[in-house]
Amino acid sequence: METNKPATVKARYFEAVGRRKTSIARVRLFKAKSDHFDIEVNGKPYSAYFHTAGEKKIAEEALALMKLEGDYKAVAKLKGGGIHSQAEALRHGISRALLKVDLEHRKTLKQAGFLTRDPRAKERRKFGLKKARKAPQWAKR
């Protein structure tokens, strides 16, 4: 049995993935009107998930930059990495989702650096070394 959906189905949400180090954020943006930031992270409000003011600021930065604080509700699933890295992955995911809402946001978000995936990660350990680059102590005599 084949069911054909109409081609003009309106999207209920805009979805994107944000990454930073080993953190991954799956973000869904819903159109919603409210007077404050409405970001839900792993089933909790973002203010309860992120403890420091800096992490909360990073999480809401993309929506604040575009002045869309009350226009969208973000629901995110975060995993991996540390709490700061997760906040930056969330910002990356929200920024990518905003591009799907309106391509006009691209220039502003790109200038702020929110669309660039930060490639820095921990370097792997090499054999014969104690860490990625630290060699064991060596004595000539």
A tleap script that builds the chain and sets N, CA, C and O, in Angstrom:
source leaprc.protein.ff14SB
mol = sequence {
  NMET GLU THR ASN LYS PRO ALA THR VAL LYS
  ALA ARG TYR PHE GLU ALA VAL GLY ARG ARG
  LYS THR SER ILE ALA ARG VAL ARG LEU PHE
  LYS ALA LYS SER ASP HIE PHE ASP ILE GLU
  VAL ASN GLY LYS PRO TYR SER ALA TYR PHE
  HIE THR ALA GLY GLU LYS LYS ILE ALA GLU
  GLU ALA LEU ALA LEU MET LYS LEU GLU GLY
  ASP TYR LYS ALA VAL ALA LYS LEU LYS GLY
  GLY GLY ILE HIE SER GLN ALA GLU ALA LEU
  ARG HIE GLY ILE SER ARG ALA LEU LEU LYS
  VAL ASP LEU GLU HIE ARG LYS THR LEU LYS
  GLN ALA GLY PHE LEU THR ARG ASP PRO ARG
  ALA LYS GLU ARG ARG LYS PHE GLY LEU LYS
  LYS ALA ARG LYS ALA PRO GLN TRP ALA LYS
  CARG
}
set mol.1.N position { 0.840 -1.166 0.000 }
set mol.1.CA position { 0.000 0.000 0.000 }
set mol.1.C position { 0.893 1.240 0.000 }
set mol.1.O position { 1.781 1.372 0.842 }
set mol.2.N position { 0.660 2.120 -0.921 }
set mol.2.CA position { 1.493 3.316 -1.065 }
set mol.2.C position { 0.690 4.550 -0.685 }
set mol.2.O position { -0.414 4.760 -1.186 }
set mol.3.N position { 1.240 5.350 0.186 }
set mol.3.CA position { 0.564 6.593 0.568 }
set mol.3.C position { 1.381 7.769 0.072 }
set mol.3.O position { 2.562 7.895 0.396 }
set mol.4.N position { 0.765 8.610 -0.696 }
set mol.4.CA position { 1.450 9.793 -1.220 }
set mol.4.C position { 1.081 11.002 -0.390 }
set mol.4.O position { -0.096 11.331 -0.244 }
set mol.5.N position { 2.086 11.662 0.154 }
set mol.5.CA position { 1.859 12.884 0.919 }
set mol.5.C position { 1.869 14.060 -0.043 }
set mol.5.O position { 2.614 14.043 -1.023 }
set mol.6.N position { 1.066 15.069 0.211 }
set mol.6.CA position { 1.088 16.239 -0.665 }
set mol.6.C position { 2.447 16.933 -0.612 }
set mol.6.O position { 3.109 16.938 0.425 }
set mol.7.N position { 2.847 17.505 -1.718 }
set mol.7.CA position { 4.168 18.130 -1.824 }
set mol.7.C position { 4.275 19.410 -1.002 }
set mol.7.O position { 5.379 19.834 -0.661 }
set mol.8.N position { 3.155 20.022 -0.685 }
set mol.8.CA position { 3.179 21.304 0.028 }
set mol.8.C position { 2.886 21.126 1.514 }
set mol.8.O position { 2.111 21.895 2.083 }
set mol.9.N position { 3.487 20.134 2.143 }
set mol.9.CA position { 3.323 19.952 3.582 }
set mol.9.C position { 4.202 20.961 4.295 }
set mol.9.O position { 5.407 21.025 4.050 }
set mol.10.N position { 3.602 21.753 5.181 }
set mol.10.CA position { 4.353 22.769 5.907 }
set mol.10.C position { 5.163 22.116 7.028 }
set mol.10.O position { 4.638 21.295 7.780 }
set mol.11.N position { 6.436 22.478 7.138 }
set mol.11.CA position { 7.305 21.910 8.170 }
set mol.11.C position { 6.847 22.371 9.546 }
set mol.11.O position { 6.580 23.554 9.760 }
set mol.12.N position { 6.758 21.414 10.486 }
set mol.12.CA position { 6.354 21.769 11.840 }
set mol.12.C position { 7.513 22.355 12.619 }
set mol.12.O position { 7.316 23.140 13.547 }
set mol.13.N position { 8.728 21.971 12.239 }
set mol.13.CA position { 9.921 22.485 12.904 }
set mol.13.C position { 11.089 22.448 11.937 }
set mol.13.O position { 11.029 21.818 10.881 }
set mol.14.N position { 12.161 23.145 12.325 }
set mol.14.CA position { 13.396 23.167 11.545 }
set mol.14.C position { 14.449 22.455 12.384 }
set mol.14.O position { 14.658 22.801 13.547 }
set mol.15.N position { 15.113 21.460 11.797 }
set mol.15.CA position { 16.057 20.643 12.553 }
set mol.15.C position { 17.469 20.814 12.013 }
set mol.15.O position { 17.675 20.940 10.806 }
set mol.16.N position { 18.437 20.818 12.923 }
set mol.16.CA position { 19.848 20.923 12.537 }
set mol.16.C position { 20.707 20.258 13.608 }
set mol.16.O position { 20.258 20.018 14.729 }
set mol.17.N position { 21.940 19.970 13.240 }
set mol.17.CA position { 22.898 19.351 14.162 }
set mol.17.C position { 24.067 20.304 14.358 }
set mol.17.O position { 24.600 20.846 13.390 }
set mol.18.N position { 24.465 20.508 15.602 }
set mol.18.CA position { 25.631 21.328 15.927 }
set mol.18.C position { 26.668 20.470 16.618 }
set mol.18.O position { 26.324 19.577 17.392 }
set mol.19.N position { 27.946 20.737 16.341 }
set mol.19.CA position { 29.014 19.935 16.944 }
set mol.19.C position { 30.136 20.827 17.455 }
set mol.19.O position { 30.375 21.921 16.945 }
set mol.20.N position { 30.832 20.312 18.502 }
set mol.20.CA position { 32.013 20.975 19.052 }
set mol.20.C position { 32.786 19.932 19.833 }
set mol.20.O position { 32.245 19.332 20.762 }
set mol.21.N position { 34.050 19.701 19.473 }
set mol.21.CA position { 34.862 18.642 20.082 }
set mol.21.C position { 34.107 17.316 19.987 }
set mol.21.O position { 33.863 16.841 18.878 }
set mol.22.N position { 33.733 16.708 21.103 }
set mol.22.CA position { 32.980 15.451 21.041 }
set mol.22.C position { 31.513 15.651 21.408 }
set mol.22.O position { 30.785 14.675 21.588 }
set mol.23.N position { 31.073 16.898 21.520 }
set mol.23.CA position { 29.675 17.187 21.851 }
set mol.23.C position { 28.837 17.265 20.582 }
set mol.23.O position { 29.272 17.796 19.560 }
set mol.24.N position { 27.633 16.726 20.671 }
set mol.24.CA position { 26.701 16.771 19.556 }
set mol.24.C position { 25.368 17.296 20.067 }
set mol.24.O position { 24.860 16.832 21.088 }
set mol.25.N position { 24.804 18.267 19.354 }
set mol.25.CA position { 23.509 18.846 19.716 }
set mol.25.C position { 22.549 18.659 18.545 }
set mol.25.O position { 22.800 19.149 17.445 }
set mol.26.N position { 21.445 17.947 18.788 }
set mol.26.CA position { 20.371 17.843 17.798 }
set mol.26.C position { 19.316 18.855 18.196 }
set mol.26.O position { 18.703 18.737 19.257 }
set mol.27.N position { 19.100 19.859 17.338 }
set mol.27.CA position { 18.252 20.998 17.682 }
set mol.27.C position { 17.031 21.035 16.778 }
set mol.27.O position { 17.133 20.838 15.567 }
set mol.28.N position { 15.877 21.290 17.379 }
set mol.28.CA position { 14.644 21.529 16.636 }
set mol.28.C position { 14.114 22.901 17.018 }
set mol.28.O position { 13.955 23.208 18.199 }
set mol.29.N position { 13.841 23.723 16.012 }
set mol.29.CA position { 13.283 25.061 16.231 }
set mol.29.C position { 11.804 25.039 15.885 }
set mol.29.O position { 11.424 24.690 14.768 }
set mol.30.N position { 10.975 25.411 16.847 }
set mol.30.CA position { 9.541 25.499 16.645 }
set mol.30.C position { 9.139 26.971 16.632 }
set mol.30.O position { 9.683 27.769 17.395 }
set mol.31.N position { 8.201 27.329 15.782 }
set mol.31.CA position { 7.683 28.700 15.753 }
set mol.31.C position { 6.788 28.856 16.973 }
set mol.31.O position { 5.807 28.126 17.116 }
set mol.32.N position { 7.108 29.790 17.847 }
set mol.32.CA position { 6.324 30.003 19.072 }
set mol.32.C position { 6.511 31.436 19.537 }
set mol.32.O position { 7.601 31.997 19.422 }
set mol.33.N position { 5.470 32.014 20.050 }
set mol.33.CA position { 5.541 33.387 20.563 }
set mol.33.C position { 5.618 33.358 22.083 }
set mol.33.O position { 4.760 32.774 22.745 }
set mol.34.N position { 6.645 33.987 22.628 }
set mol.34.CA position { 6.759 34.179 24.074 }
set mol.34.C position { 7.621 35.423 24.291 }
set mol.34.O position { 8.184 35.964 23.339 }
set mol.35.N position { 7.721 35.870 25.529 }
set mol.35.CA position { 8.447 37.108 25.805 }
set mol.35.C position { 9.875 36.866 26.283 }
set mol.35.O position { 10.562 37.818 26.652 }
set mol.36.N position { 10.340 35.610 26.284 }
set mol.36.CA position { 11.687 35.306 26.762 }
set mol.36.C position { 12.260 34.129 25.978 }
set mol.36.O position { 11.580 33.538 25.139 }
set mol.37.N position { 13.517 33.798 26.262 }
set mol.37.CA position { 14.164 32.651 25.624 }
set mol.37.C position { 13.462 31.376 26.075 }
set mol.37.O position { 13.225 31.183 27.267 }
set mol.38.N position { 13.135 30.519 25.138 }
set mol.38.CA position { 12.512 29.248 25.477 }
set mol.38.C position { 13.338 28.139 24.831 }
set mol.38.O position { 13.059 27.709 23.712 }
set mol.39.N position { 14.360 27.683 25.556 }
set mol.39.CA position { 15.250 26.639 25.060 }
set mol.39.C position { 15.185 25.473 26.043 }
set mol.39.O position { 15.435 25.635 27.237 }
set mol.40.N position { 14.845 24.297 25.520 }
set mol.40.CA position { 14.760 23.101 26.345 }
set mol.40.C position { 15.919 22.174 25.972 }
set mol.40.O position { 16.118 21.853 24.800 }
set mol.41.N position { 16.677 21.750 26.983 }
set mol.41.CA position { 17.846 20.895 26.758 }
set mol.41.C position { 17.674 19.600 27.543 }
set mol.41.O position { 17.589 19.618 28.771 }
set mol.42.N position { 17.623 18.483 26.835 }
set mol.42.CA position { 17.456 17.162 27.446 }
set mol.42.C position { 16.296 17.134 28.440 }
set mol.42.O position { 16.409 16.557 29.521 }
set mol.43.N position { 15.189 17.757 28.067 }
set mol.43.CA position { 13.987 17.743 28.900 }
set mol.43.C position { 13.956 18.762 30.021 }
set mol.43.O position { 12.997 18.796 30.792 }
set mol.44.N position { 14.994 19.602 30.132 }
set mol.44.CA position { 15.045 20.620 31.180 }
set mol.44.C position { 15.135 22.004 30.532 }
set mol.44.O position { 15.581 22.113 29.390 }
set mol.45.N position { 14.723 23.056 31.232 }
set mol.45.CA position { 14.984 24.409 30.713 }
set mol.45.C position { 16.493 24.646 30.693 }
set mol.45.O position { 17.215 24.147 31.556 }
set mol.46.N position { 16.967 25.409 29.708 }
set mol.46.CA position { 18.416 25.587 29.564 }
set mol.46.C position { 19.025 26.266 30.772 }
set mol.46.O position { 20.201 26.045 31.062 }
set mol.47.N position { 18.263 27.093 31.494 }
set mol.47.CA position { 18.803 27.761 32.683 }
set mol.47.C position { 19.058 26.768 33.818 }
set mol.47.O position { 19.877 27.037 34.697 }
set mol.48.N position { 18.366 25.620 33.811 }
set mol.48.CA position { 18.616 24.588 34.820 }
set mol.48.C position { 19.735 23.647 34.368 }
set mol.48.O position { 20.441 23.083 35.205 }
set mol.49.N position { 19.903 23.473 33.060 }
set mol.49.CA position { 20.919 22.566 32.536 }
set mol.49.C position { 22.305 23.196 32.586 }
set mol.49.O position { 23.272 22.557 33.000 }
set mol.50.N position { 22.395 24.463 32.157 }
set mol.50.CA position { 23.672 25.183 32.195 }
set mol.50.C position { 23.713 26.005 33.473 }
set mol.50.O position { 22.778 26.750 33.765 }
set mol.51.N position { 24.803 25.871 34.242 }
set mol.51.CA position { 24.849 26.479 35.565 }
set mol.51.C position { 25.439 27.880 35.575 }
set mol.51.O position { 24.974 28.732 36.333 }
set mol.52.N position { 26.451 28.142 34.753 }
set mol.52.CA position { 27.087 29.456 34.793 }
set mol.52.C position { 26.423 30.409 33.810 }
set mol.52.O position { 25.792 29.999 32.835 }
set mol.53.N position { 26.586 31.684 34.098 }
set mol.53.CA position { 26.001 32.715 33.227 }
set mol.53.C position { 26.642 32.692 31.842 }
set mol.53.O position { 25.973 32.960 30.844 }
set mol.54.N position { 27.929 32.376 31.777 }
set mol.54.CA position { 28.629 32.320 30.494 }
set mol.54.C position { 28.078 31.242 29.579 }
set mol.54.O position { 27.912 31.468 28.381 }
set mol.55.N position { 27.793 30.066 30.135 }
set mol.55.CA position { 27.234 28.975 29.335 }
set mol.55.C position { 25.822 29.297 28.869 }
set mol.55.O position { 25.453 28.978 27.739 }
set mol.56.N position { 25.028 29.928 29.732 }
set mol.56.CA position { 23.663 30.336 29.342 }
set mol.56.C position { 23.717 31.360 28.217 }
set mol.56.O position { 22.918 31.313 27.282 }
set mol.57.N position { 24.672 32.289 28.319 }
set mol.57.CA position { 24.821 33.326 27.284 }
set mol.57.C position { 25.205 32.701 25.951 }
set mol.57.O position { 24.672 33.081 24.908 }
set mol.58.N position { 26.131 31.743 25.978 }
set mol.58.CA position { 26.556 31.061 24.753 }
set mol.58.C position { 25.371 30.343 24.112 }
set mol.58.O position { 25.206 30.380 22.893 }
set mol.59.N position { 24.539 29.682 24.939 }
set mol.59.CA position { 23.411 28.912 24.426 }
set mol.59.C position { 22.389 29.801 23.716 }
set mol.59.O position { 21.805 29.391 22.713 }
set mol.60.N position { 22.171 31.001 24.224 }
set mol.60.CA position { 21.143 31.879 23.656 }
set mol.60.C position { 21.688 32.890 22.650 }
set mol.60.O position { 20.921 33.664 22.077 }
set mol.61.N position { 22.990 32.892 22.432 }
set mol.61.CA position { 23.651 33.907 21.608 }
set mol.61.C position { 23.112 34.013 20.183 }
set mol.61.O position { 22.917 35.122 19.687 }
set mol.62.N position { 22.869 32.892 19.520 }
set mol.62.CA position { 22.437 32.917 18.114 }
set mol.62.C position { 21.067 33.572 17.975 }
set mol.62.O position { 20.860 34.396 17.083 }
set mol.63.N position { 20.132 33.211 18.852 }
set mol.63.CA position { 18.795 33.815 18.795 }
set mol.63.C position { 18.843 35.287 19.185 }
set mol.63.O position { 18.118 36.103 18.616 }
set mol.64.N position { 19.695 35.633 20.156 }
set mol.64.CA position { 19.812 37.026 20.584 }
set mol.64.C position { 20.405 37.899 19.486 }
set mol.64.O position { 19.971 39.034 19.288 }
set mol.65.N position { 21.395 37.372 18.773 }
set mol.65.CA position { 22.035 38.121 17.695 }
set mol.65.C position { 21.036 38.464 16.592 }
set mol.65.O position { 21.070 39.563 16.037 }
set mol.66.N position { 20.150 37.523 16.278 }
set mol.66.CA position { 19.168 37.732 15.216 }
set mol.66.C position { 17.900 38.425 15.726 }
set mol.66.O position { 16.973 38.669 14.954 }
set mol.67.N position { 17.859 38.741 17.031 }
set mol.67.CA position { 16.704 39.379 17.681 }
set mol.67.C position { 15.426 38.557 17.494 }
set mol.67.O position { 14.363 39.092 17.180 }
set mol.68.N position { 15.560 37.240 17.697 }
set mol.68.CA position { 14.432 36.314 17.567 }
set mol.68.C position { 14.156 35.612 18.893 }
set mol.68.O position { 13.682 34.476 18.910 }
set mol.69.N position { 14.455 36.291 20.013 }
set mol.69.CA position { 14.377 35.664 21.327 }
set mol.69.C position { 13.032 35.008 21.603 }
set mol.69.O position { 12.994 33.868 22.067 }
set mol.70.N position { 11.932 35.694 21.331 }
set mol.70.CA position { 10.611 35.158 21.655 }
set mol.70.C position { 9.901 34.512 20.490 }
set mol.70.O position { 8.798 33.994 20.661 }
set mol.71.N position { 10.493 34.524 19.316 }
set mol.71.CA position { 9.812 34.014 18.123 }
set mol.71.C position { 9.910 32.499 17.969 }
set mol.71.O position { 9.043 31.884 17.348 }
set mol.72.N position { 10.952 31.895 18.525 }
set mol.72.CA position { 11.171 30.468 18.343 }
set mol.72.C position { 11.419 29.771 19.669 }
set mol.72.O position { 11.992 30.337 20.601 }
set mol.73.N position { 10.970 28.525 19.722 }
set mol.73.CA position { 11.246 27.661 20.865 }
set mol.73.C position { 12.224 26.599 20.367 }
set mol.73.O position { 11.971 25.960 19.345 }
set mol.74.N position { 13.326 26.404 21.068 }
set mol.74.CA position { 14.334 25.422 20.679 }
set mol.74.C position { 14.276 24.234 21.628 }
set mol.74.O position { 14.266 24.394 22.849 }
set mol.75.N position { 14.240 23.044 21.048 }
set mol.75.CA position { 14.297 21.814 21.830 }
set mol.75.C position { 15.544 21.076 21.358 }
set mol.75.O position { 15.694 20.798 20.168 }
set mol.76.N position { 16.446 20.756 22.302 }
set mol.76.CA position { 17.730 20.161 21.919 }
set mol.76.C position { 18.025 18.913 22.725 }
set mol.76.O position { 17.667 18.805 23.898 }
set mol.77.N position { 18.690 17.970 22.067 }
set mol.77.CA position { 19.218 16.791 22.751 }
set mol.77.C position { 20.735 16.890 22.657 }
set mol.77.O position { 21.297 16.911 21.562 }
set mol.78.N position { 21.392 16.950 23.808 }
set mol.78.CA position { 22.849 17.089 23.855 }
set mol.78.C position { 23.467 15.807 24.393 }
set mol.78.O position { 22.931 15.173 25.303 }
set mol.79.N position { 24.617 15.434 23.808 }
set mol.79.CA position { 25.358 14.300 24.352 }
set mol.79.C position { 26.834 14.476 24.052 }
set mol.79.O position { 27.215 15.146 23.092 }
set mol.80.N position { 27.662 13.857 24.895 }
set mol.80.CA position { 29.105 13.882 24.706 }
set mol.80.C position { 29.756 15.150 25.195 }
set mol.80.O position { 29.096 16.176 25.363 }
set mol.81.N position { 31.057 15.079 25.425 }
set mol.81.CA position { 31.842 16.254 25.775 }
set mol.81.C position { 31.537 16.817 27.145 }
set mol.81.O position { 30.873 16.190 27.971 }
set mol.82.N position { 32.044 18.023 27.362 }
set mol.82.CA position { 31.825 18.721 28.623 }
set mol.82.C position { 30.688 19.719 28.487 }
set mol.82.O position { 30.138 19.895 27.401 }
set mol.83.N position { 30.339 20.366 29.578 }
set mol.83.CA position { 29.182 21.262 29.607 }
set mol.83.C position { 29.412 22.506 28.739 }
set mol.83.O position { 28.486 22.968 28.072 }
set mol.84.N position { 30.634 23.051 28.740 }
set mol.84.CA position { 30.941 24.229 27.938 }
set mol.84.C position { 30.910 23.877 26.447 }
set mol.84.O position { 30.381 24.633 25.632 }
set mol.85.N position { 31.468 22.749 26.115 }
set mol.85.CA position { 31.468 22.270 24.739 }
set mol.85.C position { 30.035 22.026 24.253 }
set mol.85.O position { 29.720 22.291 23.093 }
set mol.86.N position { 29.176 21.526 25.131 }
set mol.86.CA position { 27.777 21.304 24.776 }
set mol.86.C position { 27.056 22.616 24.512 }
set mol.86.O position { 26.217 22.691 23.615 }
set mol.87.N position { 27.375 23.654 25.283 }
set mol.87.CA position { 26.765 24.967 25.060 }
set mol.87.C position { 27.146 25.504 23.683 }
set mol.87.O position { 26.309 26.074 22.984 }
set mol.88.N position { 28.404 25.326 23.294 }
set mol.88.CA position { 28.857 25.796 21.985 }
set mol.88.C position { 28.261 24.954 20.859 }
set mol.88.O position { 27.975 25.479 19.783 }
set mol.89.N position { 28.070 23.659 21.093 }
set mol.89.CA position { 27.417 22.804 20.097 }
set mol.89.C position { 25.958 23.212 19.925 }
set mol.89.O position { 25.432 23.191 18.812 }
set mol.90.N position { 25.308 23.581 21.020 }
set mol.90.CA position { 23.921 24.048 20.970 }
set mol.90.C position { 23.813 25.326 20.158 }
set mol.90.O position { 22.909 25.467 19.334 }
set mol.91.N position { 24.729 26.258 20.383 }
set mol.91.CA position { 24.744 27.509 19.612 }
set mol.91.C position { 24.934 27.222 18.121 }
set mol.91.O position { 24.272 27.829 17.279 }
set mol.92.N position { 25.835 26.303 17.802 }
set mol.92.CA position { 26.080 25.918 16.409 }
set mol.92.C position { 24.826 25.309 15.786 }
set mol.92.O position { 24.489 25.615 14.642 }
set mol.93.N position { 24.136 24.449 16.535 }
set mol.93.CA position { 22.914 23.814 16.037 }
set mol.93.C position { 21.788 24.805 15.824 }
set mol.93.O position { 21.085 24.739 14.815 }
set mol.94.N position { 21.607 25.725 16.763 }
set mol.94.CA position { 20.559 26.749 16.626 }
set mol.94.C position { 20.851 27.637 15.424 }
set mol.94.O position { 19.940 27.997 14.679 }
set mol.95.N position { 22.122 27.992 15.233 }
set mol.95.CA position { 22.509 28.829 14.090 }
set mol.95.C position { 22.199 28.134 12.772 }
set mol.95.O position { 21.685 28.758 11.844 }
set mol.96.N position { 22.512 26.840 12.687 }
set mol.96.CA position { 22.233 26.091 11.457 }
set mol.96.C position { 20.733 25.964 11.210 }
set mol.96.O position { 20.286 26.005 10.064 }
set mol.97.N position { 19.955 25.809 12.278 }
set mol.97.CA position { 18.503 25.712 12.133 }
set mol.97.C position { 17.916 27.054 11.675 }
set mol.97.O position { 16.962 27.083 10.898 }
set mol.98.N position { 18.490 28.161 12.158 }
set mol.98.CA position { 18.017 29.490 11.742 }
set mol.98.C position { 18.244 29.711 10.246 }
set mol.98.O position { 17.477 30.426 9.602 }
set mol.99.N position { 19.293 29.101 9.693 }
set mol.99.CA position { 19.525 29.187 8.252 }
set mol.99.C position { 18.401 28.532 7.466 }
set mol.99.O position { 18.019 29.007 6.396 }
set mol.100.N position { 17.871 27.427 8.011 }
set mol.100.CA position { 16.771 26.742 7.336 }
set mol.100.C position { 15.483 27.550 7.415 }
set mol.100.O position { 14.618 27.439 6.546 }
set mol.101.N position { 15.358 28.373 8.470 }
set mol.101.CA position { 14.202 29.251 8.596 }
set mol.101.C position { 14.272 30.338 7.533 }
set mol.101.O position { 13.311 30.562 6.798 }
set mol.102.N position { 15.419 31.012 7.458 }
set mol.102.CA position { 15.585 32.113 6.502 }
set mol.102.C position { 17.058 32.226 6.127 }
set mol.102.O position { 17.909 32.391 7.001 }
set mol.103.N position { 17.359 32.139 4.852 }
set mol.103.CA position { 18.737 32.189 4.364 }
set mol.103.C position { 19.354 33.583 4.521 }
set mol.103.O position { 20.570 33.739 4.407 }
set mol.104.N position { 18.520 34.592 4.780 }
set mol.104.CA position { 19.016 35.959 4.977 }
set mol.104.C position { 19.862 36.082 6.253 }
set mol.104.O position { 20.663 37.008 6.378 }
set mol.105.N position { 19.684 35.155 7.190 }
set mol.105.CA position { 20.440 35.193 8.455 }
set mol.105.C position { 21.904 34.829 8.255 }
set mol.105.O position { 22.727 35.084 9.134 }
set mol.106.N position { 22.245 34.235 7.109 }
set mol.106.CA position { 23.571 33.674 6.889 }
set mol.106.C position { 24.704 34.674 7.104 }
set mol.106.O position { 25.680 34.366 7.787 }
set mol.107.N position { 24.583 35.857 6.531 }
set mol.107.CA position { 25.670 36.832 6.597 }
set mol.107.C position { 25.988 37.225 8.045 }
set mol.107.O position { 27.152 37.257 8.444 }
set mol.108.N position { 24.957 37.521 8.816 }
set mol.108.CA position { 25.149 37.938 10.209 }
set mol.108.C position { 25.729 36.805 11.055 }
set mol.108.O position { 26.658 37.017 11.834 }
set mol.109.N position { 25.178 35.608 10.898 }
set mol.109.CA position { 25.656 34.468 11.685 }
set mol.109.C position { 27.080 34.079 11.299 }
set mol.109.O position { 27.874 33.684 12.152 }
set mol.110.N position { 27.398 34.193 10.014 }
set mol.110.CA position { 28.745 33.845 9.534 }
set mol.110.C position { 29.772 34.834 10.085 }
set mol.110.O position { 30.859 34.431 10.499 }
set mol.111.N position { 29.432 36.135 10.094 }
set mol.111.CA position { 30.355 37.149 10.619 }
set mol.111.C position { 30.605 36.951 12.108 }
set mol.111.O position { 31.703 37.216 12.598 }
set mol.112.N position { 29.586 36.485 12.828 }
set mol.112.CA position { 29.747 36.237 14.261 }
set mol.112.C position { 30.526 34.955 14.530 }
set mol.112.O position { 30.982 34.726 15.650 }
set mol.113.N position { 30.679 34.116 13.501 }
set mol.113.CA position { 31.439 32.875 13.650 }
set mol.113.C position { 30.616 31.717 14.177 }
set mol.113.O position { 31.181 30.720 14.629 }
set mol.114.N position { 29.289 31.821 14.131 }
set mol.114.CA position { 28.427 30.780 14.690 }
set mol.114.C position { 28.176 29.629 13.722 }
set mol.114.O position { 27.699 28.575 14.141 }
set mol.115.N position { 28.482 29.803 12.449 }
set mol.115.CA position { 28.245 28.739 11.468 }
set mol.115.C position { 29.480 27.872 11.251 }
set mol.115.O position { 29.388 26.793 10.666 }
set mol.116.N position { 30.622 28.336 11.715 }
set mol.116.CA position { 31.859 27.586 11.536 }
set mol.116.C position { 31.966 26.509 12.603 }
set mol.116.O position { 31.875 26.799 13.796 }
set mol.117.N position { 32.158 25.274 12.179 }
set mol.117.CA position { 32.322 24.161 13.121 }
set mol.117.C position { 33.746 24.222 13.634 }
set mol.117.O position { 34.689 24.081 12.855 }
set mol.118.N position { 33.919 24.429 14.927 }
set mol.118.CA position { 35.249 24.540 15.515 }
set mol.118.C position { 35.937 23.174 15.445 }
set mol.118.O position { 35.516 22.246 16.135 }
set mol.119.N position { 36.980 23.030 14.632 }
set mol.119.CA position { 37.563 21.709 14.406 }
set mol.119.C position { 38.542 21.246 15.484 }
set mol.119.O position { 39.007 20.107 15.449 }
set mol.120.N position { 38.856 22.121 16.440 }
set mol.120.CA position { 39.855 21.748 17.442 }
set mol.120.C position { 39.352 20.599 18.317 }
set mol.120.O position { 38.230 20.637 18.820 }
set mol.121.N position { 40.175 19.602 18.488 }
set mol.121.CA position { 39.833 18.459 19.334 }
set mol.121.C position { 41.128 17.911 19.919 }
set mol.121.O position { 42.218 18.274 19.478 }
set mol.122.N position { 41.006 17.045 20.903 }
set mol.122.CA position { 42.183 16.469 21.543 }
set mol.122.C position { 42.937 15.594 20.545 }
set mol.122.O position { 42.349 14.784 19.829 }
set mol.123.N position { 44.260 15.783 20.519 }
set mol.123.CA position { 45.106 15.011 19.609 }
set mol.123.C position { 45.296 13.600 20.152 }
set mol.123.O position { 45.406 13.404 21.362 }
set mol.124.N position { 45.333 12.628 19.262 }
set mol.124.CA position { 45.452 11.239 19.707 }
set mol.124.C position { 46.844 10.945 20.258 }
set mol.124.O position { 47.822 11.589 19.880 }
set mol.125.N position { 46.917 9.972 21.147 }
set mol.125.CA position { 48.185 9.555 21.738 }
set mol.125.C position { 48.932 8.673 20.739 }
set mol.125.O position { 48.343 7.790 20.116 }
set mol.126.N position { 50.250 8.923 20.591 }
set mol.126.CA position { 51.078 8.123 19.685 }
set mol.126.C position { 51.854 7.079 20.490 }
set mol.126.O position { 52.180 7.296 21.657 }
set mol.127.N position { 52.142 5.954 19.856 }
set mol.127.CA position { 52.865 4.889 20.553 }
set mol.127.C position { 54.290 5.348 20.861 }
set mol.127.O position { 54.891 6.106 20.100 }
set mol.128.N position { 54.810 4.880 21.978 }
set mol.128.CA position { 56.155 5.264 22.403 }
set mol.128.C position { 56.180 6.571 23.169 }
set mol.128.O position { 57.220 6.942 23.713 }
set mol.129.N position { 55.055 7.281 23.226 }
set mol.129.CA position { 54.971 8.545 23.958 }
set mol.129.C position { 53.986 8.401 25.112 }
set mol.129.O position { 53.121 7.525 25.105 }
set mol.130.N position { 54.134 9.287 26.113 }
set mol.130.CA position { 53.243 9.243 27.262 }
set mol.130.C position { 51.890 9.882 26.956 }
set mol.130.O position { 50.847 9.395 27.391 }
set mol.131.N position { 51.924 10.986 26.197 }
set mol.131.CA position { 50.698 11.667 25.761 }
set mol.131.C position { 50.835 11.905 24.260 }
set mol.131.O position { 51.631 11.233 23.603 }
set mol.132.N position { 50.083 12.834 23.712 }
set mol.132.CA position { 50.130 13.065 22.267 }
set mol.132.C position { 51.529 13.458 21.793 }
set mol.132.O position { 51.977 13.020 20.734 }
set mol.133.N position { 52.217 14.289 22.587 }
set mol.133.CA position { 53.554 14.740 22.180 }
set mol.133.C position { 54.615 14.586 23.269 }
set mol.133.O position { 55.807 14.732 22.999 }
set mol.134.N position { 54.186 14.290 24.500 }
set mol.134.CA position { 55.148 14.182 25.606 }
set mol.134.C position { 55.911 12.863 25.541 }
set mol.134.O position { 55.320 11.785 25.599 }
set mol.135.N position { 57.221 12.965 25.420 }
set mol.135.CA position { 58.073 11.775 25.355 }
set mol.135.C position { 58.497 11.374 26.760 }
set mol.135.O position { 58.531 12.213 27.660 }
set mol.136.N position { 58.821 10.097 26.957 }
set mol.136.CA position { 59.333 9.689 28.268 }
set mol.136.C position { 60.679 10.350 28.551 }
set mol.136.O position { 61.401 10.730 27.629 }
set mol.137.N position { 61.004 10.481 29.820 }
set mol.137.CA position { 62.260 11.138 30.192 }
set mol.137.C position { 63.438 10.359 29.601 }
set mol.137.O position { 63.452 9.128 29.598 }
set mol.138.N position { 64.410 11.100 29.110 }
set mol.138.CA position { 65.552 10.486 28.430 }
set mol.138.C position { 66.857 10.999 29.056 }
set mol.138.O position { 67.024 12.204 29.243 }
set mol.139.N position { 67.769 10.092 29.375 }
set mol.139.CA position { 69.061 10.478 29.948 }
set mol.139.C position { 70.173 9.965 29.044 }
set mol.139.O position { 70.175 8.800 28.645 }
set mol.140.N position { 71.108 10.835 28.727 }
set mol.140.CA position { 72.211 10.438 27.851 }
set mol.140.C position { 73.162 9.485 28.583 }
set mol.140.O position { 73.573 8.476 28.009 }
set mol.141.N position { 73.520 9.785 29.841 }
set mol.141.CA position { 74.428 8.922 30.615 }
set mol.141.C position { 73.757 8.447 31.881 }
set mol.141.O position { 74.361 7.712 32.661 }
savepdb mol mol.pdb
quit
